[in-house]
Amino acid sequence: MHSTTAPLASIGIDIGKEVFHIVGLETDGKIAFRRKIKRLALVESFKKMPPCVVGMEACLSAHFVSRVLRQLGHEPRIIPAIYVKPFVKGQKNDYNDAEAIAEASLRPNLRSVREKTQDQLDLQACHRVRSRLISRRTATINQRLPHRARYRGQDWSDGSAQLSSRNFEEPAGRDIASDARPDRWPLRRLDMPR
């Protein structure tokens, strides 16, 4: 294993939950070292290494690691996983992934992900939650449309009933339950085909 004081071209980090696998490449492309470090030892390990390009696959933790490494004088690059995959040699394992990340980080024309602050990540999470809620609400509305049409006297079993927005608009100030007429609703349910 070579000393970490030798000039390095890049370091690839395969980010895990508890352990990071790192591979350093020399300027001639040879592997300088392969190491496994605990998450809590990240800062101490990289303080001892000369400043260089440090690549990592895009994930939520990558933005935090990137900010920490930038403060230590390194040049972090967050790379989408799809761009790293072509550089993986042999079987997929943590060290091979870290080596592929180190090689991909040296490519000049490879697009990288912009580093986000914690506030930007929090806002992104809020937008994604809102987007999921809206898509679920839309799916629920679409699921109940045929049932509402049936209660309004349209038969959907033969596919002849046409969807039109005027059939399904909610009148202002009324809820869904007010459309059901209690005097006819039980009889209509008995008449429905099974």
KALINBEL-V255998 format. One line per field, one symbol per residue. ss: DSSP state (A for helix, B for strand, O for the rest). psi: psi as a letter, one per 30 degrees, with the letter a starting at -180 (. if undefined). A space follows every 50 residues. Layout:
ss->???
psi->???
This chain:
ss->OOOOOOOBBBBBBBOOOOBBBBBBBBOOOOBBBBBBBBAAAAAAAAAOOO OOBBBBBOOAAAAAAAAAAAAOOOBBBBBOAAAAAAAOOOOOOAAAAAAA AAAAAOOOOOOOBOOOOAAAAAAAAAAAAAAAAAAAAAAAAAAAAAAAAA AOOOOOOOOOOOOOAAAAOOOOOOOAAAAOOAAAAAAAAAAOOO
psi->klkgflkkelkkkjkaefkkkkkkklfgflkelklkllefgeeeefefkk kakjklkklefeeeeeeeeeffgljkkjkkeffeeffkkakjleeeeeee eeeeffkegkklkkkkleeeeeeeeeeeeeeeeeeeeeeeeeefeeeeee fggkkfeggfkkkkfffgkkkkgklefffkjeffeeeeeefkl.
